[in-house]
Amino acid sequence: MAPNLGKKSNTSGTLTDQNKSAEITQMMSRMREHVENNFDYVGEKFASEARAMHYGDSEERDIYGESSLQEAKELVEEGIPVTPIPGVPDKLKN
């Protein structure tokens, strides 16, 4: 005879998971907003600007912009610190 085990309910966990997801999304939005308000936007010149600063050809400053995955990999291989910014920029949202 098998023991009488109650059915496992996922409803309480689902709400918690939804809350965690919303909190993470909010944190990512705040991070993106901070970067956009405090860093210089260099657009698609991000990789070349990062290199110029790294090699001393340009004054160091906080920048953000776009790069391809290949460009980002090359920057990392060159020892240039880069970090993706979570979330989608407003200009790419529908």
C-alpha positions as CSV (number, residue, x, y, z in Angstrom):
1,M,0.0,0.0,0.0
2,A,1.4,3.4,-1.0
3,P,1.5,6.3,1.5
4,N,-1.1,9.0,1.2
5,L,0.9,12.0,-0.1
6,G,-0.9,15.2,-0.8
7,K,-0.8,16.7,-4.3
8,K,2.0,19.2,-4.8
9,S,0.6,22.6,-5.7
10,N,2.7,25.0,-7.7
11,T,0.5,28.0,-7.2
12,S,2.4,29.4,-4.3
13,G,5.7,29.0,-6.1
14,T,4.4,30.5,-9.3
15,L,3.5,33.8,-7.6
16,T,7.0,33.9,-6.0
17,D,8.6,33.2,-9.3
18,Q,6.5,36.0,-11.0
19,N,7.6,38.4,-8.2
20,K,11.2,37.4,-8.6
21,S,11.0,37.9,-12.4
22,A,9.4,41.3,-12.0
23,E,12.0,42.4,-9.5
24,I,14.9,41.3,-11.8
25,T,13.3,43.1,-14.7
26,Q,13.0,46.2,-12.6
27,M,16.6,46.0,-11.5
28,M,17.8,45.6,-15.1
29,S,15.7,48.6,-16.1
30,R,17.3,50.7,-13.3
31,M,20.7,49.6,-14.4
32,R,20.1,50.5,-18.0
33,E,18.6,53.9,-17.0
34,H,21.7,54.6,-14.8
35,V,24.1,53.9,-17.7
36,E,22.0,55.9,-20.2
37,N,22.0,58.9,-17.8
38,N,25.6,58.8,-16.7
39,F,27.7,57.4,-19.6
40,D,28.6,58.7,-23.0
41,Y,26.7,57.1,-25.8
42,V,29.0,56.3,-28.7
43,G,26.6,54.2,-30.8
44,E,28.1,51.7,-33.3
45,K,31.6,53.1,-32.6
46,F,31.7,51.3,-29.3
47,A,34.4,48.8,-30.2
48,S,36.7,51.4,-31.7
49,E,36.2,53.9,-28.8
50,A,36.8,51.1,-26.3
51,R,40.0,50.2,-28.1
52,A,41.2,53.8,-28.3
53,M,40.7,54.3,-24.6
54,H,42.4,51.0,-23.8
55,Y,45.5,51.7,-25.9
56,G,45.8,55.3,-24.7
57,D,44.7,57.0,-27.9
58,S,41.6,58.6,-26.3
59,E,40.8,59.9,-22.8
60,E,39.2,57.2,-20.6
61,R,35.5,57.8,-19.8
62,D,32.4,55.7,-19.2
63,I,30.8,54.8,-22.5
64,Y,28.1,52.6,-23.9
65,G,26.9,51.7,-27.4
66,E,26.4,48.8,-29.7
67,S,28.8,46.1,-31.0
68,S,28.4,42.8,-32.7
69,L,29.0,39.6,-30.8
70,Q,32.2,39.2,-32.8
71,E,33.4,42.7,-31.9
72,A,32.7,42.0,-28.2
73,K,34.6,38.7,-28.3
74,E,37.6,40.5,-29.9
75,L,37.5,43.2,-27.2
76,V,37.5,40.5,-24.5
77,E,40.4,38.7,-26.2
78,E,42.4,41.9,-26.2
79,G,41.9,42.3,-22.5
80,I,39.4,45.2,-22.9
81,P,36.7,45.0,-20.2
82,V,33.2,45.1,-21.6
83,T,29.9,44.2,-20.0
84,P,26.5,43.8,-21.8
85,I,23.8,46.0,-20.6
86,P,20.6,44.0,-19.8
87,G,17.3,44.9,-21.4
88,V,16.3,46.4,-24.7
89,P,17.1,50.0,-25.5
90,D,14.0,52.2,-26.0
91,K,14.9,52.8,-29.6
92,L,14.6,49.1,-30.4
93,K,11.3,48.5,-28.6
94,N,8.1,48.3,-30.7
